Amino acid sequence: MSFDTLDKTGPTAGKTPGALDPSPLLVVPRRRYGQWIAAVVVLALLAGVVQSVVRNEAFQWNVVGDYFTSASVLRGLWLSLWLTAVVMALGFALGALLAVMRLSANPVLRAVSWGYVWLFRSVPILVQLLFWFNIGALYPQILGVRTVDLLGPVTIAVIGLTLHEAAYAAEVVRGGILSVEHGQIEAAQALGFGRLRCWRRIVLPQAMRFIVPPAGNMLIGTLKGTSIISVIAVQDLLYSVQLVYHRTYQVIPLLLVATLWYTVVTSVLSVGQHYVEKYYARGAEQRR
């Protein structure tokens, strides 16, 4: 039997010699056994950790439940939230001013802004708070008023945290402004936009897309950073639970109370940050 006869009667009958088979190829995904084994191991370890935490009587979960919504803890939580809101508002207001100064054509304003950011980012926040707490040793009176009467612990906390956060907020705002192409500003000015209107309608809406993510991280960091003011006897969330366990010696369960509240609040803030980022990124998503 000749090759021509085989070609006419075999599986390639009717096909041009040398032509590719048009039938689709069966694609078999690669089996990644290592990933599945690693996932099973991680889940087993995680289950073991959760079980040990839940069943370990040393954590005293009944004590955690008793103090989780106690009046003293809720007062400390409210003060932490209030401080976070005030510090972020004042810090970003001052930070925006510093960012504008840094972008100014005036060399004096640029130097002052740079020096402020350099100084307050160089000194640890704990050192700054302790310095403000002992400011009475340098200035016993300010405007004829005793410093002890003028600057209480809460006021010192607001001043110290605000000045510290403003240095970081200035860089966040400056980075967001620099992310906007200068050609858009020139185009808006060519269309007759005033300087203020140009910033409000052109620069800020685009800059917010780059400002919001680090600002959200700063917000969460400021909330957790308020715990450091316990060193100057401000009764925030951490200091409130410390007062309790100094009296009851139930250190672990009271620290768990503070940990759970910080976790709950930061989770809520993270969800809010996600939706704010999505709102300001809607224009960029439409262009993709």
N, C-alpha and C positions, 0 to 999 in steps of 0.2 A: 504494500500500500504506500502510495506516494505521500509526501508532505502536504500536497494540495488537497488530497482527499481527507487527510486528518484535520486540516484547518476548517474544512467545510462541515465536518461531522462532529468536531470536538467542541469544547466550551468557548472557543474563540471564533466560532463560525460566523461569517458575515462581517468580521471586523477587518479593517485595513491593517496589514502587517506593520508593526512598529507603533500603532496608535495606543494611547494610554487608556486604561480602563476607567470609564466615567463613573462607576459605582462608588458611593461614598465609603470612606475608610472608617472602620470602627476605632474610635479613640477611647482607650482605657486609661482612666486617671491613675497616676502613680500612687501606690499604696504607701502611706507614710506611717509605718508602724512605730517608729521612734517617737513621733509627736503624740500618738495616742497613749503610748506607754508612759511618757512624761506627764501627760494630762491626768492619767489615772493616779500616778504617784503623788502629784501635787494635790489633787482632790482628797486623797487618803490622808495626807499630812494635814491639810486644812481641816478636815473633819476631826482628826485627832486633837488639834489645837482647840477647836471650838468646844469639843466635848470636855476637854480638861478644864477649860475656863468656866464652863457652865456648871460642872459637877464638883469643882474645887470649892470646898466650904470656906477656905481662907479668904475668898473674895467677898463673902458675907453679902450676898445679893439682897437679902431681906433688909439689911441696913441701907443699902443703896436705894431700895424702893421707899424706905421711910423718909430719907432726906432729899430725894430727888426733887420734890415739889415743896420743900419746906420754905417758910417765909424768909429766913435769912439767906438761903441759897438763891431764891428768886429775886431778892433785893440786889444781891451781888451780880446776878445775871443782867438785871435791868441797868445797873451802873456800867457794866462792861459794854452793853449795846449802846447806851447813850454816849459813852466816851468814844466808841468806834465811829458813830455817826458824826459827832462834833469834830473829832480829829480829822476825819476824811474830808469833811466839807471845808474846814479852815485850811487844811494842808493842801488841798487841790486849788483853793483860791490863791493862796500864797505861791504855790508851785506854778500856776499859770502866769502870775505876774513875773516870777523869776524867769520863766521860759521866754516870755516876751522881751524881758531885759537882755537875756542871753542872745536873742536874735536881732537885737537893736543895732543900728549903725553907730551908736554912741559907744566909744571904747570904755568909758568909765562905767556905764551900766553893764556892759558885758563882763568887765573885770569883777564888779561887785557880785553879780550873779554867779559867776564861776567860783569865786572865793567862798560864797555861802554854801554852794553845793559841795565843794571840796571839803570844807570844814565839818559840816554836819554829817557827811557820809564817812568821814574819817574817825569820828569819835563814837564809841559804842553807846547805844541808847541808855544802858544802865548808868554809865558814867555821866551822861547828860542829865538824867533824872536826879542823881545824887548831887550834882553841881547845883541844879535849881533848888533842890531841897535845902541846901546850905547857903543859899544866896544871901541870907541875912548876915552872914559873917563878913561879906564884902560891902553890902549896902543895908545897914540897919534900918534906914528910912528912905522911902521913895515918895517924893512930893509931900513931905511932911507927915506921911503915914508910916507906922512901923511895918516893916516887911513881914513880920510874923502875923500881923492882923490882915495884911493885904493879900498874901499868898498862902492859902491853905493847901492841904495835900491834893485836893481835887483840881484846884487851879494850877498847881505845879505840874500835875499829870497832863492836863490839857496843853499847857505851854510846851513842856518837854516833848510830848508825842507829836504835837503839831509841827514844831520846828524841825523835828527829825523827818517826819513824813513829807514835808514840803520839799526837802532836798531831792527825794526820790521822785515825787510828783513832777517836779520841774523837768527832770530828764524824760519822763514819760510823755509829758505834754510837748516838749521840744521835739522828741522823736516823731510824734504824731503829726506835728505841723510840717516837719521836714519831709514827711512821706508824700505830701501833696506836691504835684509838679508845679513849678513856678510858672510854666506857660499858661496854666489855667487861671492863675491870678492875673497875669497880664491880659489874657483874653477877656476876663470879667471887667477889668479896668477899661479896656478898649470899648466895651459895650456900655460904659457909663456908670458902672457900679462904684459906689463910694467905698472907702476903705473899710468902714464898719460893716456895711452890707456885704462886701466881698468876703470878709472873715466869717460872717454869720451864715451866708448862703452857700459859699464855695469851700472855704478852708475847713471849718469845723465839722460839717457833715462827713467829709472824707477822712479827716484826721481821727474822728471818733472810732473808725474801724480799727485803727492801730492803737488807740489809747485805751479802749475798753478792756481788752484782755489783760494787760499788765495792771490796769487800775483795779480790776476784779481780784487779781492776785494780791495786790496791796491791801484791799479791803479785808480779805480773809487773814492776811498776815497781821494787819492792825488789830483785828479782833483777838487773835491769839497773843499778840504782843502786849495787849492791855494787862495780861497776867503779871507782867514785870513790875507794874506799879504797886504790887503787894509789898515791895521792899520799902516803900514810903508810907505804909499803913493806910492805903486807900482800899476801902472794903469792896473790891470787885468780886468776881465769881471765885477766883482762886483764894483770895484772902478770906472770904466767907467760909469756905470749907476748911481752911486752916484753923480758923477760930473754933470750929466745931471739933475737929480731931485733936486739937490741943487740950480740949476739955474731956473728950471721951476716949482718946487714944485709939480710935478706929481710923487709922491713917489710910489703909488701902481702899475701903469702901467709899470714903469721902473723896479721895482722889478720883475714883471711878465716877462719882457724881459729876465732878467738874469735867472729866474727860467726855462723858456722854453728852453733856450740854454743849460743849465746844463742838463735838461731832455733829450734833443736830443742827446747830446754827450755821456752821460752815457748809453743811450739805444744802441747806435752804439757800444760802448765798450763792453756792455753785450753780444751782438750778436757775436762779435769777440771772446770774452772769451769762449762762448759756443763751437765754432768750434775748438778753440785751445785745450780745454779740451777733446773734442771728438777725436782729432788727437792723443793725448798722451794716451788716454784710449783705443785705438783700440786693443791693445794686450790683455788687461784684458777682454774686451768684447768678444773676440774670445774664451777665455778659459772658459766662462760661458756656 
